[in-house]
Amino acid sequence: MKVAIIGAGNLGLAIAKGILHSNGATTMYLTKRNTKSIQEFEKYGIVTVTSDNKEAVKNSDILIFAVQPGHFTHILNETKDLLTEKHVIISTITGFKIPRIEEIIGSDKFIIRSMPNTAISVGKSMTCICSNELGKKRIDLAKAIFNRMGHTMEIPEDQMQAATVICASGIAFWMRLIRATTQGAIQLGFDAKEAQELAMHTCNGAASLLIESGSHPEEEIDRVTTPKGCTIEGLNEMEHQGLSSSLIRGIVSSYEKISQIRKG
């Protein structure tokens, strides 16, 4: 696949690394106004680094836009006359809805929105995807790209804002849980490095159990060995301290805040 990533910032580079590490492109263009910081990517051989968005569009079939929302309109206007029937437009821009994109480049283009998270750089992203009517014909292509770097789910566009909180901001929520588990391990006598290693791999194991078994979290909790109820005792204390309700409030609060920003 001939891929261009328009806007090689943190997210754009995470996507680039995921595609490159999974051999998901035959050629790749990376664009950025100041290319000095991304020049090293040319060591891959198939990567061209440039500040010229038009050059990238002309020489690519799949265009992944990862620019700041305030720059997206200008870049679409700059490149829209170069778009052909071969191009698949994949936007990762938060809050920039498909109808707005269609207003600029037309509804006769394959337009897809994706919301990956930063774990895409290590092949573990949860990426939500939606499309315009024509884009449905290329939705499997988008899934194939992002499935190389984790897992995808097709959702309605009106759920993309909620997906941003659950999947993108959600990484931070899980980091806080790992930090808390690490601190607990330190209190029990482990040094900081050991404690974090224990917490990280246990978290990864819990998620893997649910993915592989397809079971509900409560079913797996019931299977955990609990000598004399010690695990249950710990879980009950967490509930008493309001862990679950705090997490739910945190997620909802993040959603309400991002909604206010969008309206503003």
C-alpha positions in Angstrom: 0.0 0.0 0.0 1.2 3.5 -0.8 0.5 5.4 2.4 0.9 9.1 3.3 0.6 10.4 6.8 -0.2 14.1 6.7 1.0 15.5 10.0 3.8 13.5 11.5 3.3 14.7 15.1 3.0 12.3 18.1 0.0 10.4 16.8 1.1 10.5 13.2 4.5 9.0 14.1 2.8 6.4 16.3 0.7 5.3 13.3 3.8 5.4 11.1 5.7 3.2 13.5 2.9 0.7 13.7 2.5 0.4 10.0 6.3 0.1 9.4 6.8 -2.4 12.1 4.1 -4.6 10.7 5.3 -4.2 7.1 2.0 -2.6 6.2 3.2 -0.3 3.4 5.2 -0.5 0.2 5.9 3.3 0.3 5.2 5.9 2.9 5.3 9.7 2.9 5.6 11.6 6.2 4.8 15.3 6.1 5.6 18.0 8.6 6.4 21.7 8.4 9.7 21.2 10.0 11.1 17.8 8.9 14.3 17.8 10.8 12.9 15.9 13.8 11.5 13.1 11.6 14.4 12.8 9.1 15.6 9.6 10.8 12.5 7.7 9.4 14.1 7.7 5.9 16.4 4.9 7.3 13.5 2.6 6.6 14.2 2.9 2.9 10.5 3.1 1.8 9.9 6.4 3.7 10.0 9.8 2.1 10.1 12.8 4.5 8.7 16.1 3.1 7.0 19.3 4.1 5.1 19.2 0.8 1.6 17.8 1.4 0.8 17.9 -2.3 3.8 15.7 -3.1 2.6 13.2 -0.6 -0.9 13.1 -1.9 0.2 12.7 -5.5 2.3 9.7 -4.7 0.0 7.9 -2.3 -3.3 6.0 -2.3 -4.1 6.0 1.4 -4.0 9.4 3.0 -4.0 9.4 6.8 -4.5 12.9 8.3 -3.2 13.4 11.8 -2.9 17.2 11.9 -4.2 19.7 14.4 -8.0 20.4 13.9 -7.3 24.1 13.2 -5.1 23.2 10.2 -7.2 20.5 8.7 -9.5 22.7 6.6 -6.6 24.5 5.0 -4.8 21.3 4.2 -8.0 19.8 2.6 -8.5 22.9 0.5 -4.8 22.8 -0.5 -5.0 19.2 -1.7 -8.6 18.6 -2.7 -7.9 19.1 -6.5 -5.3 16.3 -6.4 -7.8 13.7 -5.0 -8.8 11.0 -7.4 -11.0 7.9 -7.3 -8.1 5.8 -6.0 -7.6 7.9 -2.8 -8.9 6.7 0.6 -9.1 9.5 3.1 -8.6 8.5 6.7 -9.0 11.3 9.3 -7.8 10.9 12.9 -8.8 14.5 13.7 -10.9 14.7 16.9 -14.2 16.5 16.5 -13.9 17.1 12.8 -17.0 15.2 11.5 -17.5 13.6 8.1 -20.1 16.1 6.8 -17.5 18.9 7.3 -15.0 16.9 5.3 -17.5 16.2 2.6 -18.3 20.0 2.4 -14.7 20.6 1.4 -13.8 17.6 -0.8 -17.2 16.2 -1.8 -19.2 13.2 -0.8 -17.9 11.3 -3.8 -14.7 10.3 -2.0 -13.9 7.4 0.3 -13.9 9.1 3.7 -13.2 7.3 6.9 -12.7 8.6 10.5 -10.6 6.6 12.9 -9.8 7.1 16.5 -6.7 5.2 17.5 -4.8 5.7 20.8 -1.1 6.1 21.5 -0.7 2.3 22.1 -0.7 2.0 18.3 3.1 2.5 18.3 3.4 -0.9 20.1 0.7 -2.7 18.1 -1.9 -2.6 20.9 -4.3 0.2 19.9 -8.1 0.1 20.3 -9.2 2.0 17.2 -12.8 3.0 16.5 -13.8 3.6 12.9 -16.7 5.1 11.0 -17.2 6.3 7.4 -19.4 8.1 4.9 -21.7 6.1 2.6 -19.0 5.6 -0.1 -16.4 4.9 2.5 -18.2 1.8 3.6 -16.7 0.2 0.5 -13.2 0.7 2.0 -14.0 0.2 5.6 -12.4 -3.3 5.5 -9.2 -1.8 4.2 -9.1 0.7 7.1 -9.7 -2.2 9.5 -6.9 -4.2 7.9 -4.5 -1.3 8.4 -5.4 -0.6 12.0 -5.8 -4.3 12.9 -2.1 -4.6 12.2 -1.6 -2.3 15.2 -4.2 -3.7 17.6 -7.9 -4.1 17.4 -10.7 -2.2 15.6 -14.4 -1.6 16.0 -16.8 0.0 13.5 -19.2 2.4 15.3 -21.7 5.1 14.3 -20.1 8.5 14.0 -22.3 9.9 16.8 -20.4 7.6 19.2 -16.9 8.8 18.1 -16.7 11.4 20.8 -17.5 8.9 23.5 -14.9 6.5 22.0 -12.3 9.3 22.3 -12.8 9.2 26.1 -13.0 5.5 26.4 -10.1 4.5 24.1 -7.8 7.5 23.8 -8.2 9.2 27.2 -8.8 5.7 28.6 -5.1 4.9 28.3 -4.5 7.5 31.1 -7.2 5.9 33.3 -5.5 2.6 33.1 -2.1 4.2 33.8 -3.5 5.5 37.0 -4.7 2.0 38.0 -1.3 0.6 37.3 0.3 3.4 39.3 -2.0 2.6 42.3 -1.2 -1.1 42.0 2.5 -0.2 41.9 2.2 1.9 45.0 0.5 -1.0 46.8 3.3 -3.4 45.8 5.9 -0.9 47.1 4.0 -0.8 50.5 4.3 -4.6 50.6 8.1 -4.5 50.2 8.9 -4.5 46.5 11.3 -2.0 45.1 9.8 0.6 42.6 11.0 -1.2 39.4 9.8 -4.6 40.6 6.5 -3.2 41.7 5.8 -1.5 38.3 6.7 -4.7 36.4 4.3 -6.7 38.6 1.5 -4.2 38.0 2.0 -3.8 34.3 2.1 -7.5 33.5 -0.8 -8.4 35.8 -2.9 -5.7 34.1 -1.9 -7.1 30.7 -2.8 -10.6 31.9 -6.2 -9.6 33.1 -7.1 -8.0 29.7 -5.7 -11.0 27.8 -7.9 -13.4 29.9 -11.0 -11.5 28.9 -10.0 -11.2 25.3 -9.2 -14.9 24.9 -12.1 -16.2 26.9 -14.7 -13.7 25.8 -16.1 -13.9 29.3 -17.5 -11.1 31.5 -15.1 -9.5 34.1 -17.2 -10.8 37.0 -16.9 -14.4 35.7 -13.1 -14.1 35.7 -13.1 -12.5 39.2 -15.0 -15.5 40.5 -12.3 -17.8 39.1 -9.5 -16.0 40.9 -8.1 -18.0 43.8 -9.1 -16.4 47.0 -7.5 -18.2 50.0 -9.7 -17.5 53.0 -11.4 -14.7 51.0 -8.4 -12.4 50.9 -9.0 -11.3 47.3 -12.7 -10.7 48.0 -11.7 -8.7 51.1 -9.5 -6.5 48.9 -12.2 -6.1 46.3 -14.8 -5.2 48.9 -12.4 -2.5 50.3 -12.0 -1.1 46.8 -15.8 -0.9 46.5 -16.1 0.6 49.9 -13.6 3.4 48.9 -15.7 4.0 45.8 -13.2 2.9 43.1 -15.8 1.8 40.5 -18.0 4.8 41.0 -15.0 7.2 40.9 -13.9 5.6 37.6 -17.3 6.0 36.1 -17.6 9.6 37.2 -14.1 10.3 35.8 -15.1 8.9 32.4 -18.4 10.7 32.3 -16.7 13.9 33.5 -14.1 13.7 30.7 -16.9 13.2 28.1 -18.8 16.2 29.5 -15.7 18.4 29.3 -14.8 17.4 25.8 -18.4 18.1 24.8 -18.2 21.6 26.2 -14.9 22.2 24.3 -16.6 21.1 21.1 -19.5 23.4 21.6 -17.2 26.2 22.5 
